[in-house]
Amino acid sequence: MSVSVVLDRSPDALDGAVSTQYRILEGMNVSVTTSDASDVCSEADTVVDSLIGYGLQGAPRGRTQDLIDLCNDTETPTVSLDVPSGLDATTGERPGLLVESDEILTLALPKTGLREIESRLYLGDISIPRIVYDRVGIEYETPFRESYCVAVER
């Protein structure tokens, strides 16, 4: 399987966990580009949207907005990780453009902001220990007894 990654900024502008993940990709010789992504999207079997997660602050702009437009213009199936880029994970507000995902793989718990989104929704296990849910007062029964990914019925 071939993987290509399109960044919305220069690798030099990455920091924290994103920078660490970028270095891992480099070590794996994964193709990473910041240039025109239209060829990458049109030739892909699946586009994975992970431009913006919980870090949404206002409407997407600049290169991020351009990449959201590209995701929405492609015929290639699109899967968003955690929430579609452009969506507030908690409130469901859309301050600007939003990736119109075919499917969403939300992580750990379904986000309240996904209530009005009509895409197929899946929940992925990222191995958060039970005690974390207990400490924040969330009653939790794991849905991951038989699989690391489960469909969310709505």
Beta strands, then each sheet from edge to edge (+ up, - down):
strand 1: 4-6
strand 2: 31-33
strand 3: 47-49
strand 4: 78-81
strand 5: 103-107
strand 6: 120-124
strand 7: 149-151
sheet 1: 1+ 2+
sheet 2: 3+ 4+ 5+ 6+ 7-
end
